[in-house]
């Protein structure tokens, strides 16, 4: 295992130390949205839910909030990359109980170990 693999494994193991703040969520990887021209109804095809995804939500620092790209209600959602088979997209969303968090942006840390998502609370489901 190379250095990146070692770091990924360490991040995955280290996340378990945060059991008291990790949240079990459903991650929805959006498929393709198709509009039926006859009914004007939009339907998603190919989307997939991943249940029991363990996520740590954290707040942005005041200096990071600009009220345009990052709003004061936005959160960071931290997900170990090695633990899950999906690659997050900015069209995806997370369900935490009855709260829906829309993914605004996606980045991965320099070690390729942790997804860092900017998420924004949306309507209740």
N, C-alpha and C positions, 0 to 999 in steps of 0.2 A: 504494500500500500504506500503510495506516495504521500508527500506532505499535505496536499489538498485533501486526500482521503482521510488522513489522520485528523485533520482539523474538522472535517465534516462529521466524523465519528465522535470527536470530542464535544462538538456543539450539540449533537443529538443527545449524548449522554448527559451533558451539563444542563440541558433544558429540563430534564426530569427532576433536577434539584429545585425547580420552581413550581412544583406541583400545586402549591397553594395559590399561585396566581395564574397558572395556565388555565385556559378555558377550552372545553370540548365544543367544537363547532362543526357545522356542515359547510364544506367549501364547494361552491358551484362553479364549475368550469363551463363557461358559456360556449354553446355551439354556434350554429349559423342561424340568423334570423331570416325567415322567408315570409314574404307578404303574399297571401292569396289574393290575386287581383279581383276575383269574383266576389269575395266577401270583405275585402280590405282588412282581414284579420292577420296579425303577425304571429307566426308560430316558430318556436325554436326547435331545430333539429340537431342532434349530435351532442347536446350538452350532457354533462355528467356531474353527479353529486358524489362527494367524498365525505363520509361521515366520520365522526370522532377525530377530527383533525385538531391537534393540540396547538393552541395559539396563545402567545403572550401579547396583550394589548398594552401599549404605552403611549403617553402623551408627548406631544411635540414641545420643545423648549420654546419659551416666549420669543426668543430671537429668530426662531425658524418660521414663525407664523407671520404671513403677510396679508391675510384675509382675501387673497386672490387665488393663488395656487394652493396654499395650505391655510385652511380656516381653523379657528380656535377649537372647534368641535372635532376636528379630524384626529385620528389615532394612527399609530404605527402598529401594524400586525406583524409579529415576528414568527416565522415558520421555518423549522429546520429543513433545508433542501433535501437532504438524504432520506428523510422519513416518508416522503410522499411522492407518488408517481406523476403528479401534474406540474406543469409550468404555468405559473400565474400570468394572467393577462389583465389589462386594464378594463376589460368588459365583464370580468367575473364578479362574484359577490360572496359574502360570508354570512351565514345565518348563525347567530348566537342567541339561542332561545327564540324569542319573538322579535329580536332586533336584526335588521338587515344592514350590513355594511357593504357599500359599493366600493370596489377597488378603483382608486383614482390613478395610481401609478405603481410601478413595480421596479424594484432593483434588487440586486443580490450583492452581498458583501464581497470584498476583494478575495476572500478565500473560497468563494463559491459554496459556502456552507449554510447561509441563512438568507431566506427571502425576507425582504423588508418592504411591506406594502403600505402605501398611504390609503387609508380607508375612511369613508365618510358615511355616517349614519343616514339611513334613508327611511322610508315609510315602514311602519310595523307590518308584519305579515300575519 
